[in-house]
Amino acid sequence: MNQFRQLCLGALLLFVGSSLSAQSFAVKGGLNLTKISYSDGGQIFEGSRMVTDPDIRTTFHLGATVDFPIGNVLSFQTGLIYQNRDFVIGSSGENGGVDFEALFKVAYVDLPITLKADFELGELGAYVYGGGYVGAGLSGDGESTTTIAGITETDTGDIEFGEDGDLNRLDYGALIGAGVEFNSIFVEVSYGLGLANIFPDPVNDESGKNRLLSLSLGYRFN
């Protein structure tokens, strides 16, 4: 926990210090569409612990970014983004007639590290970026439903992070995005492809990786 606090404090100090020398500073927020890519021994959506709800979950994000120019077109972009990533896992009753489903609602803080290219699109400014992100789980809660022989039980509780907990705290992955801007107001779409297994102590090569599509509305301070 102390290491986690030091990591968050270091990221915050880095962001605040770097924003003072950045060419532009922006705030943004919007809609998240989230799910996980799940596999059990290489079989997607199959086995005793399969994703029973592969549908997209709707959440939100809020944060700020800073740009550091490298040339006339390129810039280095980073920031701090508060993200909510939700997902559902469960079994379909193939495992001894037991139906199980668990909903995870998890809050993260992300540090994006991307290279951005700006160009003109008629009267609009436009940009694309790509790179990666590192995220740390802040908090979360879960709700599980188990049905055995027609009897259903529901359990709720807070998510525990760590080797002996429910999820790994660390998340990281690839990040791409694009946007258009007019009079400092911009609309942006981005996609985060999680590469970290968020399940601690996986059994039978069990793996779950975050997938996140975001639509943002923001304002840039030049």
C-alpha positions as a Markdown table, in Angstrom:
| # | Residue | x | y | z |
|---|---|---|---|---|
| 1 | Met | 0.0 | 0.0 | 0.0 |
| 2 | Asn | 2.9 | 2.4 | 0.8 |
| 3 | Gln | 4.4 | 1.7 | -2.6 |
| 4 | Phe | 1.1 | 2.4 | -4.2 |
| 5 | Arg | 0.8 | 5.7 | -2.5 |
| 6 | Gln | 4.3 | 6.7 | -3.4 |
| 7 | Leu | 3.6 | 5.8 | -7.0 |
| 8 | Cys | 0.4 | 7.9 | -7.1 |
| 9 | Leu | 2.2 | 10.8 | -5.4 |
| 10 | Gly | 5.1 | 10.6 | -7.8 |
| 11 | Ala | 2.8 | 10.6 | -10.8 |
| 12 | Leu | 0.9 | 13.5 | -9.5 |
| 13 | Leu | 4.0 | 15.6 | -8.8 |
| 14 | Leu | 5.3 | 14.7 | -12.3 |
| 15 | Phe | 2.0 | 15.8 | -13.9 |
| 16 | Val | 1.8 | 19.1 | -12.0 |
| 17 | Gly | 5.5 | 19.9 | -12.5 |
| 18 | Ser | 5.4 | 19.1 | -16.2 |
| 19 | Ser | 2.1 | 21.0 | -16.8 |
| 20 | Leu | 3.9 | 24.2 | -15.8 |
| 21 | Ser | 6.2 | 24.0 | -18.8 |
| 22 | Ala | 3.8 | 22.5 | -21.3 |
| 23 | Gln | 2.6 | 24.3 | -24.4 |
| 24 | Ser | -1.0 | 23.3 | -23.8 |
| 25 | Phe | -3.1 | 22.0 | -21.0 |
| 26 | Ala | -6.5 | 20.3 | -21.5 |
| 27 | Val | -9.3 | 18.9 | -19.4 |
| 28 | Lys | -11.7 | 16.3 | -20.7 |
| 29 | Gly | -14.4 | 13.8 | -19.6 |
| 30 | Gly | -16.9 | 11.6 | -21.1 |
| 31 | Leu | -18.3 | 8.1 | -21.8 |
| 32 | Asn | -16.5 | 4.8 | -21.4 |
| 33 | Leu | -17.5 | 1.5 | -23.0 |
| 34 | Thr | -15.8 | -1.3 | -21.2 |
| 35 | Lys | -15.4 | -5.1 | -21.1 |
| 36 | Ile | -12.6 | -7.6 | -20.7 |
| 37 | Ser | -11.0 | -10.1 | -23.1 |
| 38 | Tyr | -11.2 | -13.4 | -21.2 |
| 39 | Ser | -9.5 | -16.7 | -21.8 |
| 40 | Asp | -9.2 | -20.0 | -19.9 |
| 41 | Gly | -6.4 | -22.1 | -21.1 |
| 42 | Gly | -6.5 | -20.5 | -24.5 |
| 43 | Gln | -10.3 | -20.9 | -25.0 |
| 44 | Ile | -12.2 | -17.7 | -25.2 |
| 45 | Phe | -15.6 | -17.6 | -23.4 |
| 46 | Glu | -15.4 | -21.3 | -22.6 |
| 47 | Gly | -14.7 | -23.5 | -19.6 |
| 48 | Ser | -15.7 | -23.5 | -16.0 |
| 49 | Arg | -15.1 | -19.7 | -15.6 |
| 50 | Met | -16.4 | -18.1 | -18.8 |
| 51 | Val | -17.5 | -14.6 | -19.5 |
| 52 | Thr | -21.3 | -14.8 | -19.4 |
| 53 | Asp | -21.9 | -11.2 | -20.3 |
| 54 | Pro | -19.6 | -10.1 | -23.1 |
| 55 | Asp | -21.8 | -7.1 | -23.7 |
| 56 | Ile | -20.2 | -3.6 | -23.2 |
| 57 | Arg | -20.6 | -1.9 | -19.9 |
| 58 | Thr | -21.2 | 1.9 | -19.8 |
| 59 | Thr | -19.0 | 4.0 | -17.4 |
| 60 | Phe | -17.2 | 7.4 | -17.4 |
| 61 | His | -13.8 | 9.1 | -17.2 |
| 62 | Leu | -12.5 | 12.5 | -16.2 |
| 63 | Gly | -9.0 | 13.9 | -16.4 |
| 64 | Ala | -6.4 | 16.3 | -17.8 |
| 65 | Thr | -3.6 | 16.1 | -20.3 |
| 66 | Val | -0.5 | 18.2 | -21.2 |
| 67 | Asp | 1.3 | 18.5 | -24.5 |
| 68 | Phe | 5.0 | 19.1 | -25.0 |
| 69 | Pro | 6.0 | 20.1 | -28.6 |
| 70 | Ile | 8.7 | 18.1 | -30.4 |
| 71 | Gly | 8.4 | 19.9 | -33.8 |
| 72 | Asn | 5.8 | 21.7 | -35.9 |
| 73 | Val | 3.6 | 18.6 | -36.0 |
| 74 | Leu | 4.6 | 16.2 | -33.3 |
| 75 | Ser | 4.2 | 16.5 | -29.5 |
| 76 | Phe | 4.6 | 14.3 | -26.5 |
| 77 | Gln | 1.3 | 13.9 | -24.5 |
| 78 | Thr | 0.7 | 12.7 | -21.0 |
| 79 | Gly | -1.7 | 13.3 | -18.2 |
| 80 | Leu | -3.8 | 11.8 | -15.4 |
| 81 | Ile | -7.1 | 10.2 | -16.2 |
| 82 | Tyr | -9.7 | 8.8 | -13.7 |
| 83 | Gln | -11.3 | 5.8 | -15.4 |
| 84 | Asn | -14.1 | 3.4 | -14.5 |
| 85 | Arg | -13.7 | -0.1 | -15.9 |
| 86 | Asp | -16.5 | -2.6 | -15.3 |
| 87 | Phe | -16.8 | -6.2 | -16.5 |
| 88 | Val | -18.8 | -9.4 | -15.8 |
| 89 | Ile | -17.5 | -13.0 | -15.5 |
| 90 | Gly | -19.3 | -16.2 | -14.6 |
| 91 | Ser | -20.0 | -19.8 | -15.4 |
| 92 | Ser | -22.9 | -21.0 | -17.5 |
| 93 | Gly | -24.0 | -24.0 | -15.4 |
| 94 | Glu | -21.7 | -26.5 | -17.2 |
| 95 | Asn | -19.8 | -27.0 | -13.9 |
| 96 | Gly | -22.0 | -29.3 | -11.9 |
| 97 | Gly | -25.1 | -27.4 | -12.6 |
| 98 | Val | -23.9 | -24.2 | -10.8 |
| 99 | Asp | -24.7 | -20.9 | -12.4 |
| 100 | Phe | -22.3 | -18.1 | -11.3 |
| 101 | Glu | -22.0 | -14.4 | -12.3 |
| 102 | Ala | -19.9 | -11.6 | -10.8 |
| 103 | Leu | -20.0 | -7.9 | -11.7 |
| 104 | Phe | -16.8 | -5.9 | -11.0 |
| 105 | Lys | -16.9 | -2.1 | -10.8 |
| 106 | Val | -13.3 | -0.8 | -10.7 |
| 107 | Ala | -11.9 | 2.7 | -10.5 |
| 108 | Tyr | -8.4 | 3.4 | -11.9 |
| 109 | Val | -6.1 | 6.3 | -12.4 |
| 110 | Asp | -4.2 | 6.1 | -15.7 |
| 111 | Leu | -1.0 | 7.8 | -16.9 |
| 112 | Pro | -1.1 | 8.0 | -20.7 |
| 113 | Ile | 2.2 | 8.2 | -22.6 |
| 114 | Thr | 1.7 | 9.0 | -26.2 |
| 115 | Leu | 3.1 | 10.7 | -29.3 |
| 116 | Lys | 0.6 | 13.1 | -30.9 |
| 117 | Ala | 0.4 | 14.5 | -34.5 |
| 118 | Asp | -1.6 | 17.7 | -35.2 |
| 119 | Phe | -2.8 | 18.8 | -38.6 |
| 120 | Glu | -5.5 | 20.9 | -40.2 |
| 121 | Leu | -8.9 | 19.6 | -41.4 |
| 122 | Gly | -10.5 | 22.4 | -43.2 |
| 123 | Glu | -11.5 | 25.0 | -40.6 |
| 124 | Leu | -10.9 | 22.5 | -37.9 |
| 125 | Gly | -7.8 | 21.3 | -36.1 |
| 126 | Ala | -7.4 | 17.6 | -36.0 |
| 127 | Tyr | -5.0 | 15.2 | -34.3 |
| 128 | Val | -4.1 | 11.5 | -33.9 |
| 129 | Tyr | -2.0 | 9.9 | -31.2 |
| 130 | Gly | -0.6 | 6.5 | -30.2 |
| 131 | Gly | 1.4 | 4.9 | -27.4 |
| 132 | Gly | 0.5 | 3.3 | -24.2 |
| 133 | Tyr | -0.8 | 3.8 | -20.7 |
| 134 | Val | -0.1 | 2.6 | -17.1 |
| 135 | Gly | -3.0 | 2.4 | -14.7 |
| 136 | Ala | -3.4 | 1.7 | -11.0 |
| 137 | Gly | -6.5 | 0.4 | -9.4 |
| 138 | Leu | -7.9 | 2.8 | -6.7 |
| 139 | Ser | -11.0 | 1.1 | -5.4 |
| 140 | Gly | -14.0 | -1.0 | -6.5 |
| 141 | Asp | -16.9 | -3.2 | -5.5 |
| 142 | Gly | -18.4 | -6.4 | -6.7 |
| 143 | Glu | -21.6 | -8.3 | -6.7 |
| 144 | Ser | -21.9 | -12.0 | -7.3 |
| 145 | Thr | -24.9 | -14.2 | -7.9 |
| 146 | Thr | -24.8 | -18.0 | -7.5 |
| 147 | Thr | -27.6 | -20.4 | -8.4 |
| 148 | Ile | -27.6 | -24.0 | -7.2 |
| 149 | Ala | -30.6 | -26.3 | -7.7 |
| 150 | Gly | -32.8 | -23.3 | -8.3 |
| 151 | Ile | -31.7 | -21.5 | -5.2 |
| 152 | Thr | -30.0 | -18.1 | -5.8 |
| 153 | Glu | -27.7 | -16.3 | -3.4 |
| 154 | Thr | -26.3 | -12.8 | -3.9 |
| 155 | Asp | -23.2 | -11.4 | -2.2 |
| 156 | Thr | -21.6 | -7.9 | -2.4 |
| 157 | Gly | -18.4 | -6.5 | -1.1 |
| 158 | Asp | -15.4 | -4.3 | -1.8 |
| 159 | Ile | -12.7 | -5.4 | -4.2 |
| 160 | Glu | -9.3 | -6.3 | -2.7 |
| 161 | Phe | -6.2 | -5.8 | -4.8 |
| 162 | Gly | -3.0 | -7.8 | -4.6 |
| 163 | Glu | -1.7 | -11.4 | -4.9 |
| 164 | Asp | -4.2 | -12.6 | -2.3 |
| 165 | Gly | -7.0 | -10.4 | -3.5 |
| 166 | Asp | -9.6 | -10.3 | -6.3 |
| 167 | Leu | -7.6 | -8.3 | -8.9 |
| 168 | Asn | -4.1 | -7.1 | -9.6 |
| 169 | Arg | -3.8 | -3.4 | -9.0 |
| 170 | Leu | -1.5 | -2.7 | -12.0 |
| 171 | Asp | -2.9 | -2.4 | -15.5 |
| 172 | Tyr | -1.1 | -1.3 | -18.6 |
| 173 | Gly | -1.5 | -1.5 | -22.4 |
| 174 | Ala | -1.6 | 0.2 | -25.8 |
| 175 | Leu | -3.5 | 3.4 | -26.4 |
| 176 | Ile | -4.6 | 5.1 | -29.6 |
| 177 | Gly | -6.9 | 8.0 | -30.3 |
| 178 | Ala | -8.0 | 10.8 | -32.6 |
| 179 | Gly | -9.9 | 14.0 | -32.3 |
| 180 | Val | -11.1 | 17.3 | -33.9 |
| 181 | Glu | -10.9 | 20.7 | -32.3 |
| 182 | Phe | -12.6 | 24.1 | -32.8 |
| 183 | Asn | -12.0 | 27.2 | -30.8 |
| 184 | Ser | -10.3 | 25.2 | -28.0 |
| 185 | Ile | -13.2 | 22.8 | -27.7 |
| 186 | Phe | -12.4 | 19.2 | -28.9 |
| 187 | Val | -14.2 | 15.9 | -29.3 |
| 188 | Glu | -12.0 | 12.8 | -29.1 |
| 189 | Val | -12.3 | 9.0 | -29.4 |
| 190 | Ser | -9.7 | 6.6 | -28.0 |
| 191 | Tyr | -9.2 | 2.9 | -27.5 |
| 192 | Gly | -7.2 | 1.2 | -24.7 |
| 193 | Leu | -6.0 | -2.3 | -25.4 |
| 194 | Gly | -5.1 | -3.8 | -22.0 |
| 195 | Leu | -2.0 | -6.1 | -22.0 |
| 196 | Ala | -1.8 | -6.9 | -18.3 |
| 197 | Asn | -3.6 | -9.9 | -16.7 |
| 198 | Ile | -5.8 | -8.4 | -14.1 |
| 199 | Phe | -6.4 | -11.7 | -12.3 |
| 200 | Pro | -3.9 | -12.6 | -9.5 |
| 201 | Asp | -2.6 | -16.2 | -9.2 |
| 202 | Pro | -4.2 | -17.4 | -12.5 |
| 203 | Val | -5.3 | -21.1 | -12.7 |
| 204 | Asn | -5.0 | -23.0 | -16.0 |
| 205 | Asp | -3.6 | -20.0 | -17.8 |
| 206 | Glu | -6.7 | -17.9 | -16.9 |
| 207 | Ser | -6.4 | -14.4 | -18.3 |
| 208 | Gly | -8.5 | -11.3 | -18.2 |
| 209 | Lys | -7.4 | -8.1 | -20.0 |
| 210 | Asn | -9.2 | -4.7 | -20.0 |
| 211 | Arg | -10.7 | -3.3 | -23.2 |
| 212 | Leu | -11.8 | 0.4 | -23.1 |
| 213 | Leu | -13.4 | 2.6 | -25.8 |
| 214 | Ser | -13.8 | 6.2 | -24.7 |
| 215 | Leu | -15.6 | 9.2 | -26.2 |
| 216 | Ser | -14.5 | 12.5 | -24.7 |
| 217 | Leu | -15.5 | 16.2 | -24.7 |
| 218 | Gly | -12.8 | 18.6 | -23.6 |
| 219 | Tyr | -11.3 | 22.1 | -23.5 |
| 220 | Arg | -7.7 | 23.1 | -24.3 |
| 221 | Phe | -5.9 | 26.0 | -22.6 |
| 222 | Asn | -3.1 | 27.1 | -25.0 |
